[in-house]
Amino acid sequence: RTYCAYSRINSHSMGRRRKGKRPDGGEERVAEPCYRLNDEEREAAPLIAAHPSAPLLVLASHARLVVLDCRNASKTCELRDDQPVENHTECVRCLAFSKDGGFLASAGDDKLVKLWDTASWKCLRSWMSPKKVSALAFTPDGRWLCFANKFGEVLTVPCDAGAWPERAPDQPLVPGEGANLLLSHCCSIVTAMDMPPHGKLIVTADRDEKVRVSHMPRDPASGAHEISAFCLGHRSFVTCLTSVVTGAGETLLATGGGDATVRLWRPETGTLL
């Protein structure tokens, strides 16, 4: 279902055609629903995040966030903050759902990091990153949101409203306020981030060919100071990574980069498989 929705988002036609069978045995063409990008949405390459359990996609095009229904490729709503000054104003570069689909996070070039409730699609909280945001990830239990910036820092904020300090509606956002430093890549842009399902590790990649595997502390606010391994082997910047759970229950790591290779690792030891 998700794959079909990905393929239907295009800027050229209102519907794709699929082959069907007529009663006489011949083939007929049946139009499938398709979401068409408008002129504003076509200005930037769209970014898409799939809901983990519902037939929904979130499409980010420049500063706009649109929720799409995969069943008919229709627009469900457009995400807007009740505080107009806290809406995205520059290109959204990162989208991430929590594992249970209860939260959506968005961030980008305006340095805003926003947490959305997927039941109401209301913005719950906004933070200001010190630098432009380059990656997002939730902890597997959905209690913490981590965001990386182009200075190489990974910051973390709680998703529990009870842990947020009070802030007046008209109070301007302060860069870094309410966020804790989790780890740092020493001035190298963090390009991708992931947390395996068991929640014991956090994996970060940067543009300097490195993939770092760190132990995730029970309290992320205390910082991830212990490095488990480095996955070294890419000959160019690393652009993406994801955890892969095998049929035997082992969690592996897949990475891809500018050297046009996809590599499979055992993350705890940094062993290339």
PAVO-655352 format. One record per residue: residue number from 1; chain; x, y, z of N, C-alpha, C in turn. Coordinates in steps of 0.05 Angstrom, whole numbers, plus 32768, in hexadecimal, padded with zeros to 4 digits. Layout:
! PAVO-655352
ATOM    i  ch   n.u   n.v   n.w  ca.u  ca.v  ca.w   c.u   c.v   c.w
ATOM  NUM   A     X     Y     Z     X     Y     Z     X     Y     Z
...
! end
This chain:
! PAVO-655352
ATOM    i  ch   n.u   n.v   n.w  ca.u  ca.v  ca.w   c.u   c.v   c.w
ATOM    1   A  8011  7FE8  8000  8000  8000  8000  8011  8019  8000
ATOM    2   A  8026  8019  8010  8038  8030  8011  8046  8034  7FF7
ATOM    3   A  8050  801E  7FEB  805E  8020  7FD2  804C  802C  7FBC
ATOM    4   A  8033  8024  7FBC  8021  802F  7FA8  801E  804D  7FAB
ATOM    5   A  801B  8055  7FC5  8018  8072  7FCA  8030  8081  7FC1
ATOM    6   A  8048  8077  7FC6  8060  8084  7FBD  805F  8088  7F9F
ATOM    7   A  8058  8073  7F90  8059  8075  7F73  8044  8087  7F68
ATOM    8   A  802F  808D  7F77  8019  809D  7F6C  801E  80BB  7F6F
ATOM    9   A  8031  80C3  7F7F  8036  80DF  7F82  8048  80E9  7F6B
ATOM   10   A  803C  80F8  7F59  804B  8102  7F43  803F  811D  7F3A
ATOM   11   A  804C  812A  7F28  8043  8145  7F20  8038  8147  7F04
ATOM   12   A  8033  8130  7EF7  802C  8131  7EDB  800F  8129  7ED5
ATOM   13   A  8004  8117  7EE5  7FE9  810D  7EDE  7FD8  8109  7EF7
ATOM   14   A  7FBF  8109  7EF3  7FAC  8105  7F0A  7FA7  80E7  7F0F
ATOM   15   A  7FB1  80D6  7EFF  7FAD  80B9  7F03  7FC0  80A8  7EF4
ATOM   16   A  7FC8  8092  7F00  7FD8  807E  7EF1  7FC5  8069  7EE6
ATOM   17   A  7FCF  8059  7ED4  7FBF  8045  7EC7  7FC9  8029  7ECF
ATOM   18   A  7FB8  8017  7ED5  7FC0  7FFC  7EDA  7FAF  7FE9  7EC8
ATOM   19   A  7FBB  7FD3  7EC2  7FAD  7FC0  7EB0  7F98  7FB1  7EBF
ATOM   20   A  7F81  7FAD  7EB2  7F6C  7F9C  7EBD  7F62  7F89  7EA8
ATOM   21   A  7F4F  7F78  7EB0  7F44  7F64  7E9D  7F27  7F6B  7E97
ATOM   22   A  7F20  7F6B  7E7D  7F05  7F6E  7E76  7EF7  7F53  7E77
ATOM   23   A  7EDC  7F53  7E78  7ECD  7F39  7E78  7ED4  7F28  7E61
ATOM   24   A  7EDB  7F34  7E49  7EE1  7F24  7E32  7EFE  7F1A  7E32
ATOM   25   A  7F0D  7F20  7E48  7F28  7F16  7E4A  7F3D  7F2B  7E41
ATOM   26   A  7F34  7F41  7E34  7F47  7F55  7E2B  7F50  7F66  7E43
ATOM   27   A  7F63  7F77  7E3D  7F6E  7F89  7E51  7F61  7FA4  7E50
ATOM   28   A  7F5D  7FB1  7E67  7F53  7FCC  7E68  7F64  7FDC  7E7B
ATOM   29   A  7F64  7FF5  7E78  7F73  8007  7E89  7F61  8014  7E9D
ATOM   30   A  7F69  8012  7EB7  7F59  801D  7ECC  7F69  8033  7EDA
ATOM   31   A  7F5E  804A  7EDD  7F6D  8060  7EEA  7F6E  805C  7F08
ATOM   32   A  7F86  8060  7F13  7F8A  8060  7F30  7F8B  807C  7F3A
ATOM   33   A  7F83  8081  7F53  7F84  809C  7F5E  7FA1  80A5  7F61
ATOM   34   A  7FA6  80BF  7F5E  7FC1  80C9  7F5F  7FC0  80E6  7F6A
ATOM   35   A  7FD1  80EC  7F7D  7FD3  8107  7F88  7FE5  8117  7F76
ATOM   36   A  7FDC  812E  7F6D  7FEB  813F  7F5B  7FF7  8156  7F6A
ATOM   37   A  8011  815A  7F67  801F  8170  7F73  8017  818A  7F65
ATOM   38   A  8012  81A0  7F75  800D  81B9  7F69  8027  81C7  7F63
ATOM   39   A  8025  81DF  7F57  803E  81ED  7F4F  8050  81F3  7F66
ATOM   40   A  8045  81FA  7F7D  8055  8200  7F95  8063  81E8  7F9F
ATOM   41   A  8055  81D1  7F9F  8060  81B8  7FA9  8076  81AD  7F97
ATOM   42   A  8075  81B4  7F7D  8089  81AA  7F6A  80A3  81BA  7F6B
ATOM   43   A  80A3  81D0  7F7A  80BB  81E1  7F7C  80D2  81D2  7F8A
ATOM   44   A  80CB  81C0  7F9C  80E0  81B1  7FAA  80D9  8193  7FA8
ATOM   45   A  80EE  8183  7FA7  80E9  8166  7FA6  80DB  815D  7FBF
ATOM   46   A  80C4  814F  7FBD  80B4  8148  7FD4  80C2  8133  7FE6
ATOM   47   A  80BE  8137  7FFF  80C8  8124  8013  80AF  8115  801F
ATOM   48   A  80B1  80FB  8022  809A  80EB  8029  80A1  80D9  8042
ATOM   49   A  808E  80D8  8055  8090  80C6  806B  8076  80B5  806D
ATOM   50   A  8079  809B  8071  8062  8089  8072  805B  8083  808F
ATOM   51   A  8042  8085  8096  8038  807E  80B0  803D  8060  80B5
ATOM   52   A  8047  8058  80CC  804F  803B  80D0  8038  8028  80D1
ATOM   53   A  801F  8032  80D6  8009  801F  80D9  7FEF  8027  80CB
ATOM   54   A  7FED  8040  80C2  7FD5  804A  80B5  7FDB  8050  8098
ATOM   55   A  7FC7  804F  8086  7FCC  8055  806A  7FCE  8073  8065
ATOM   56   A  7FE3  807F  8070  7FE7  809C  806E  8004  80A2  8066
ATOM   57   A  8007  80B7  8057  8021  80C2  8051  8022  80DF  8058
ATOM   58   A  8039  80E9  8060  803C  8106  8064  8050  810F  804F
ATOM   59   A  8047  8123  803F  8057  812D  802A  8061  8149  8032
ATOM   60   A  807B  814D  8030  8087  8167  8035  8092  8172  801B
ATOM   61   A  8089  818A  8014  8093  8197  7FFC  8099  81B4  8003
ATOM   62   A  80B2  81BA  8002  80BC  81D4  800D  80B3  81D6  802A
ATOM   63   A  80A3  81EA  8032  809B  81ED  804E  807F  81E2  8054
ATOM   64   A  8072  81D6  8040  8057  81CB  8044  8058  81AE  804C
ATOM   65   A  8045  81A7  805E  8042  818B  8067  8025  8183  8061
ATOM   66   A  8022  816E  8051  8008  8165  8048  8004  8148  8050
ATOM   67   A  7FED  8141  805B  7FE7  8125  8062  7FD6  8119  804C
ATOM   68   A  7FDF  8102  8042  7FD2  80F4  802C  7FC6  80DA  8034
ATOM   69   A  7FAF  80D3  802A  7FA2  80B9  802F  7FAA  80A7  8018
ATOM   70   A  7FB8  8090  801F  7FC2  807E  800A  7FAB  806F  7FFC
ATOM   71   A  7F94  806E  8008  7F7E  805E  7FFC  7F73  806B  7FE3
ATOM   72   A  7F74  8086  7FE2  7F69  8094  7FCB  7F7B  80AB  7FC1
ATOM   73   A  7F94  80AD  7FCD  7FA7  80C1  7FC6  7F9C  80DD  7FC9
ATOM   74   A  7F8B  80E1  7FDD  7F7F  80FC  7FE1  7F8D  810A  7FF8
ATOM   75   A  7F8B  8124  7FF9  7F97  8134  800E  7F84  8134  8026
ATOM   76   A  7F8D  812A  803D  7F7D  812A  8055  7F7D  8145  8063
ATOM   77   A  7F95  8151  8066  7F97  816B  8072  7FB3  8176  806D
ATOM   78   A  7FB6  8190  8073  7FD1  819D  8072  7FD8  81A5  808E
ATOM   79   A  7FF0  819E  8097  7FF8  81A3  80B2  8000  81C1  80B6
ATOM   80   A  7FF2  81CE  80C9  7FF8  81E9  80CF  7FF8  81EC  80ED
ATOM   81   A  800B  81FC  80F7  800D  8201  8114  7FFA  8217  811B
ATOM   82   A  7FEE  8215  8134  7FDC  822A  813D  7FEB  8244  8142
ATOM   83   A  8006  8242  8146  8016  8259  8149  8023  825F  812E
ATOM   84   A  8019  8273  811F  8023  8277  8104  8041  827C  8102
ATOM   85   A  804C  8289  8117  8069  828F  8116  8079  8276  8118
ATOM   86   A  806D  825F  8120  807C  8247  8123  8077  8233  810D
ATOM   87   A  806A  823B  80F7  8068  8229  80E0  8082  8229  80D1
ATOM   88   A  8086  8213  80C3  809E  8211  80B3  809E  8227  809D
ATOM   89   A  80B5  8233  809A  80B7  8249  8086  80CC  8242  8070
ATOM   90   A  80DC  822E  8076  80F0  8225  8062  80ED  8207  805D
ATOM   91   A  80FD  81FD  804B  80F9  81E1  8042  80FB  81CD  8058
ATOM   92   A  80E7  81BB  805A  80E7  81A5  806D  80F9  818F  8062
ATOM   93   A  810E  8188  8071  8121  8174  8068  811D  8158  8075
ATOM   94   A  810F  8157  808C  810D  813E  809B  80F1  813A  80A4
ATOM   95   A  80E8  8121  80A2  80CE  8118  80AD  80D3  80FD  80BB
ATOM   96   A  80C5  80F8  80D1  80C8  80DF  80DF  80AF  80D9  80EF
ATOM   97   A  80A5  80C0  80EE  808F  80B7  80FF  809B  80A8  8116
ATOM   98   A  808E  80A9  812D  8095  8098  8143  808C  807B  813C
ATOM   99   A  8097  8068  814A  8092  804C  8143  8075  8044  8143
ATOM  100   A  8066  804F  8157  8049  8049  8159  8038  805C  8148
ATOM  101   A  8044  806F  813A  8036  8081  8129  8027  8098  8138
ATOM  102   A  802B  809A  8151  801D  80AE  8161  8028  80CA  815D
ATOM  103   A  8042  80CC  8155  804F  80E6  8151  805B  80E8  8135
ATOM  104   A  805B  8100  812B  806A  8107  8113  807D  811E  811A
ATOM  105   A  8095  811D  8111  80A8  8133  8115  80B0  813E  80F9
ATOM  106   A  80B3  8158  80F8  80BC  8165  80DF  80D1  817A  80E6
ATOM  107   A  80E4  817E  80D4  80FA  8192  80D9  8107  8198  80BE
ATOM  108   A  8116  81AE  80BE  8123  81B6  80A5  8134  81CE  80A7
ATOM  109   A  8135  81DD  8091  8148  81F3  808F  8142  820B  80A0
ATOM  110   A  8129  820D  80AA  8122  8224  80BC  812A  821E  80D9
ATOM  111   A  8137  8207  80DD  8141  81FE  80F8  812A  81F6  810B
ATOM  112   A  8111  81F7  8102  80FB  81EF  8113  80F9  81D1  8114
ATOM  113   A  80F4  81C7  812B  80EE  81AA  8130  80D2  81A9  813C
ATOM  114   A  80BF  819C  812E  80A4  819C  8136  809A  8180  813C
ATOM  115   A  808A  817D  8151  807F  8164  8159  8060  8165  8155
ATOM  116   A  8055  8153  8145  8039  8153  813E  802B  813A  814A
ATOM  117   A  8012  813E  8152  8001  8128  815B  7FF2  811D  8143
ATOM  118   A  7FF6  8104  813C  7FEA  80F9  8124  7FCC  80F3  8127
ATOM  119   A  7FC2  80F4  813F  7FA5  80F0  8143  7F95  8109  813B
ATOM  120   A  7FA0  8120  8142  7F93  8139  813C  7FA2  814A  8127
ATOM  121   A  7FBB  8142  8121  7FCD  8151  8110  7FD1  816D  811A
ATOM  122   A  7FD1  8170  8134  7FD8  8189  8141  7FF5  818A  8149
ATOM  123   A  8002  81A1  8148  801D  81A3  8151  801E  81A4  816F
ATOM  124   A  802D  8192  817B  802F  8191  8198  8044  81A3  81A4
ATOM  125   A  805B  81A5  8195  8071  81B5  81A0  8084  81BB  8189
ATOM  126   A  8093  81D1  818C  80A7  81D9  8179  80C1  81DF  8188
ATOM  127   A  80D7  81D8  817C  80F2  81DF  8187  8102  81EC  8171
ATOM  128   A  8116  81FB  8178  8127  8208  8165  8143  81FC  8168
ATOM  129   A  814C  81F0  8152  8167  81E4  8151  817C  81FA  814D
ATOM  130   A  8194  81F8  8159  81A8  820C  8155  81B1  820E  8138
ATOM  131   A  81AF  81F8  8129  81B7  81F7  810C  81A1  81EA  80FD
ATOM  132   A  81A3  81EB  80E2  818F  81DD  80D1  818F  81BF  80D7
ATOM  133   A  8177  81B4  80D7  8173  8198  80DE  8178  8186  80C6
ATOM  134   A  8186  8170  80CA  818D  815D  80B5  8182  8141  80B8
ATOM  135   A  8179  813A  80D0  816E  811E  80D5  815C  811E  80ED
ATOM  136   A  8149  810C  80ED  8136  8108  8104  8133  80EB  810A
ATOM  137   A  812E  80E4  8124  8128  80C9  812B  811B  80C9  8147
ATOM  138   A  8107  80B8  814A  80FB  80B3  8164  8108  809B  8171
ATOM  139   A  8109  809B  818C  8111  8082  819A  80FB  806E  8195
ATOM  140   A  8101  8054  8196  80ED  803F  8190  80D4  8041  81A2
ATOM  141   A  80D8  804A  81BB  80C1  804C  81CD  80B1  8066  81C9
ATOM  142   A  80BA  8078  81B7  80AB  8090  81B1  80AD  80A5  81C6
ATOM  143   A  80BE  80A2  81DA  80BF  80B6  81F0  80D2  80CD  81EA
ATOM  144   A  80E4  80CA  81D7  80F8  80DE  81D1  80FA  80E2  81B3
ATOM  145   A  80FF  80FB  81AB  8104  8102  818F  8121  810D  818D
ATOM  146   A  8130  8102  817A  814B  810A  8176  814D  8119  815B
ATOM  147   A  815C  812F  815A  8160  813D  8141  817D  8145  813F
ATOM  148   A  8187  8142  8126  81A3  8148  8121  81A5  8161  8110
ATOM  149   A  81BA  8171  8113  81BD  8189  8103  81D6  8189  80F3
ATOM  150   A  81DA  819E  80E3  81F0  819F  80D0  820A  81A7  80DE
ATOM  151   A  820A  81AA  80F8  8223  81AE  8107  822E  8194  8112
ATOM  152   A  821F  817E  810D  8227  8164  8117  821C  815C  8132
ATOM  153   A  820A  816C  813D  81FF  8166  8157  81E5  8156  8155
ATOM  154   A  81E0  8144  8168  81C7  8136  816A  81BB  813F  8185
ATOM  155   A  81A4  814B  8184  8196  8155  819C  817D  8144  81A0
ATOM  156   A  8174  8143  81B9  815C  8133  81C0  8149  8143  81D1
ATOM  157   A  812F  813F  81CC  811A  814C  81DB  8105  8138  81E3
ATOM  158   A  80F8  813B  81FA  80E3  8128  8202  80C9  812C  81F3
ATOM  159   A  80BB  8117  81EE  80A1  8119  81E1  808A  811B  81F5
ATOM  160   A  8090  8118  820E  807C  811A  8223  8077  8137  822A
ATOM  161   A  805E  8140  8227  8058  815C  822C  805E  8164  8249
ATOM  162   A  805C  8151  825B  8062  8157  8277  807F  815F  827C
ATOM  163   A  8091  8159  826A  80AD  815F  826D  80B4  817A  825F
ATOM  164   A  80A1  8187  8253  80A7  81A0  8245  80A5  81B7  8257
ATOM  165   A  80B8  81C9  8257  80B5  81E2  8268  809F  81F4  825C
ATOM  166   A  8092  8202  826E  807D  8214  8265  8088  822B  8253
ATOM  167   A  8079  8231  823F  8082  8247  822D  8069  8256  8224
ATOM  168   A  806A  8271  8226  8054  8281  821D  8051  8280  81FF
ATOM  169   A  8038  8281  81F5  8033  827F  81D8  8042  8293  81C8
ATOM  170   A  8047  82AB  81D2  8055  82BF  81C3  8073  82BF  81C9
ATOM  171   A  807D  82AC  81D8  8099  82AB  81DF  80A9  82A0  81C7
ATOM  172   A  80BD  82AE  81BD  80CC  82A4  81A6  80DC  828B  81AE
ATOM  173   A  80E1  827B  819A  80F1  8263  819E  810E  826A  81A0
ATOM  174   A  811C  825D  81B2  8139  8261  81B6  8148  8249  81AC
ATOM  175   A  815C  824C  819B  816B  8235  8190  8176  8224  81A6
ATOM  176   A  8170  820A  81A5  817A  81F7  81B8  816B  81F5  81D2
ATOM  177   A  8158  8207  81D7  814A  8207  81F1  8138  81EE  81F3
ATOM  178   A  813A  81E0  820A  812A  81C8  820E  8135  81AF  8202
ATOM  179   A  814D  81B1  81F5  8159  819A  81E8  8173  8193  81F7
ATOM  180   A  8179  8179  81F7  8192  816F  8203  81A4  8164  81EE
ATOM  181   A  81BE  8169  81F1  81D2  815E  81DE  81D5  8140  81E4
ATOM  182   A  81D0  8130  81CF  81D3  8113  81D2  81EF  810A  81C9
ATOM  183   A  81F8  8113  81B2  8213  810C  81A8  821B  8120  8193
ATOM  184   A  8234  811E  8189  823D  8131  8175  8250  8123  8162
ATOM  185   A  8250  812B  8148  8262  8121  8134  8278  8134  812D
ATOM  186   A  827F  8146  813F  8296  8158  813C  8295  8167  8122
ATOM  187   A  8280  8177  811F  827E  818A  8108  8279  817E  80ED
ATOM  188   A  8273  8164  80EC  826C  8157  80D3  824E  8154  80D2
ATOM  189   A  8241  815C  80BC  8224  815B  80B9  821A  813E  80BD
ATOM  190   A  8207  813B  80CF  81FA  8121  80D3  81E5  811D  80BD
ATOM  191   A  81E9  8109  80AC  81D8  8105  8095  81C1  80F2  8099
ATOM  192   A  81C3  80E0  80AC  81AE  80CC  80B1  81B0  80C2  80CE
ATOM  193   A  8199  80B8  80D8  8198  80AF  80F4  8182  809A  80F6
ATOM  194   A  8188  8086  8107  8174  8070  810B  8179  8064  8126
ATOM  195   A  8164  8058  8131  8165  804A  814B  815A  802E  8147
ATOM  196   A  816A  8019  814B  815F  7FFE  8149  8147  7FF9  815B
ATOM  197   A  8136  7FE6  8154  811E  7FE1  8164  8123  7FDB  8182
ATOM  198   A  813A  7FCF  8189  813E  7FC8  81A5  8145  7FE1  81B6
ATOM  199   A  814A  7FF7  81A9  814E  8010  81B8  8168  8013  81C7
ATOM  200   A  817B  8002  81C2  8194  8003  81D1  81AA  8013  81C3
ATOM  201   A  81A6  8019  81A9  81BA  8026  8199  81AE  803E  818A
ATOM  202   A  81BF  8051  8183  81B7  8066  8170  81CD  8067  815B
ATOM  203   A  81C5  8066  8142  81D8  8066  812B  81D6  8080  811C
ATOM  204   A  81ED  808D  8118  81EE  80A6  810A  8203  80A5  80F4
ATOM  205   A  81FE  80B2  80DE  8211  80B2  80C7  8217  80CF  80C0
ATOM  206   A  822E  80D4  80B4  8235  80EF  80AD  8240  80F0  8091
ATOM  207   A  8246  8108  8088  8250  810C  806C  826D  8105  8069
ATOM  208   A  827A  80FE  807F  8296  80F6  807E  829A  80D8  807E
ATOM  209   A  8287  80C9  8073  8289  80AD  806E  8285  809B  8087
ATOM  210   A  8281  80A7  809E  827F  8098  80B7  8263  8091  80BF
ATOM  211   A  8260  8079  80CA  8247  8070  80D7  824E  806A  80F4
ATOM  212   A  8242  8078  8106  8248  8075  8123  8232  8067  8131
ATOM  213   A  8238  8052  8141  8225  8043  8150  822A  8049  816E
ATOM  214   A  8217  8056  817B  821A  805E  8197  8206  8050  81A9
ATOM  215   A  820E  804B  81C2  81FB  8040  81D5  81E7  8055  81DD
ATOM  216   A  81CD  804F  81DC  81B8  8061  81E3  81B3  805F  8201
ATOM  217   A  81B7  8074  8211  81B3  8073  822E  8195  8071  8234
ATOM  218   A  818F  8067  824C  8173  8065  8255  8167  8081  8256
ATOM  219   A  8177  8094  825F  816D  80B0  825F  817C  80BF  8249
ATOM  220   A  8170  80C3  8232  817E  80D1  821C  8188  80ED  8223
ATOM  221   A  817B  80F9  8237  8184  8114  823F  81A0  8114  824B
ATOM  222   A  81AA  80FD  8253  81C4  80FB  825F  81DA  80F9  824A
ATOM  223   A  81D3  80F4  8231  81E7  80F3  821B  81F0  80D7  8215
ATOM  224   A  81F6  80D2  81FB  8200  80B7  81F2  821E  80B9  81EF
ATOM  225   A  822C  80B4  8205  8249  80B8  8205  8259  80A0  81FD
ATOM  226   A  824D  8088  81FD  825B  8070  81F7  8257  8066  81DB
ATOM  227   A  826D  8064  81CC  826B  805B  81B0  826F  803D  81AF
ATOM  228   A  825D  802F  81A1  825F  8012  819F  8272  800A  8188
ATOM  229   A  826F  8018  8171  827F  8011  815A  827D  8027  8144
ATOM  230   A  828F  8026  8131  828D  8035  8119  828A  8022  8101
ATOM  231   A  8278  8027  80EF  8275  8017  80D7  8284  8026  80C0
ATOM  232   A  829C  801E  80BA  82AD  802C  80A7  82B1  801B  808E
ATOM  233   A  82AE  8028  8077  82B0  8019  805E  82A6  802A  8046
ATOM  234   A  8293  803C  804B  8289  804D  8035  82A0  805F  802D
ATOM  235   A  82A2  8065  8013  82B7  8076  8008  82AD  8092  8002
ATOM  236   A  8294  8097  8009  8288  80B2  8005  8274  80B6  801C
ATOM  237   A  8267  80CD  801B  8254  80D4  8030  823E  80BF  8032
ATOM  238   A  8234  80BA  804A  821E  80A7  804F  8204  80B7  804F
ATOM  239   A  81F1  80AE  803F  81D8  80BD  803B  81C0  80B1  804A
ATOM  240   A  81C1  8096  804F  81A9  808A  805B  81B1  8071  806B
ATOM  241   A  81A1  806A  807E  81A6  8051  808E  818C  8049  809A
ATOM  242   A  8189  802F  80A0  8171  8024  80AC  8177  8009  80B9
ATOM  243   A  8169  8003  80CE  816B  7FE9  80DC  815C  7FD4  80CC
ATOM  244   A  8167  7FBC  80CC  815B  7FA5  80BE  815A  7F8E  80D1
ATOM  245   A  8142  7F84  80D7  813E  7F6E  80EA  813B  7F54  80D9
ATOM  246   A  814D  7F41  80DD  814C  7F28  80CD  8137  7F15  80D8
ATOM  247   A  8132  7F00  80C9  811E  7EEC  80D2  8126  7EDF  80EB
ATOM  248   A  8140  7EDE  80F1  814A  7ED2  810A  8149  7EE5  8122
ATOM  249   A  8140  7EFE  811D  813D  7F11  8132  8156  7F22  8136
ATOM  250   A  816B  7F20  8125  8183  7F30  8128  817F  7F4B  811B
ATOM  251   A  8188  7F60  8128  8186  7F7B  811D  81A0  7F83  810F
ATOM  252   A  819E  7F87  80F5  81B5  7F90  80E5  81B1  7FAD  80DC
ATOM  253   A  81C5  7FB8  80CF  81C4  7FD4  80C7  81CA  7FD5  80A9
ATOM  254   A  81BA  7FE3  809A  81BF  7FE8  807D  81C5  8005  8079
ATOM  255   A  81D9  800B  8069  81E1  8027  8064  81E6  802A  8046
ATOM  256   A  81E2  8043  803D  81E7  804A  8021  81F4  8065  801F
ATOM  257   A  8203  806A  800A  8211  8083  8008  8217  808C  7FED
ATOM  258   A  8227  80A2  7FEC  822F  80AE  7FD2  8242  809D  7FC2
ATOM  259   A  824C  8088  7FCD  825D  8076  7FBE  824D  8061  7FAF
ATOM  260   A  8233  8064  7FAE  8221  8053  7F9F  8222  8036  7FA9
ATOM  261   A  8226  8032  7FC3  8225  8017  7FCE  8211  8016  7FE5
ATOM  262   A  8206  7FFF  7FE9  81F5  7FF9  8000  8203  7FE3  8010
ATOM  263   A  8207  7FE8  802A  8217  7FD6  803A  8206  7FCC  8052
ATOM  264   A  820B  7FB3  805A  81FD  7FA7  8070  8211  7FA1  8087
ATOM  265   A  820A  7FA9  809F  821C  7FA8  80B6  8210  7F9A  80CE
ATOM  266   A  8221  7F90  80DF  8219  7F89  80FA  8220  7FA1  810B
ATOM  267   A  820C  7FB0  8114  8212  7FCB  8120  8221  7FCA  813A
ATOM  268   A  821D  7FB7  814B  822A  7FB6  8165  8249  7FB5  8163
ATOM  269   A  8252  7FA9  814D  826F  7FA5  814A  827A  7FB5  8132
ATOM  270   A  8269  7FC0  8121  8272  7FCE  8109  827C  7FBB  80F4
ATOM  271   A  8274  7FA1  80F4  827D  7F8D  80E1  826D  7F8F  80C7
ATOM  272   A  827B  7F91  80B1  826F  7F92  8097  8268  7F76  808E
ATOM  273   A  824F  7F71  8088  8246  7F56  8080  8245  7F53  8062
! end
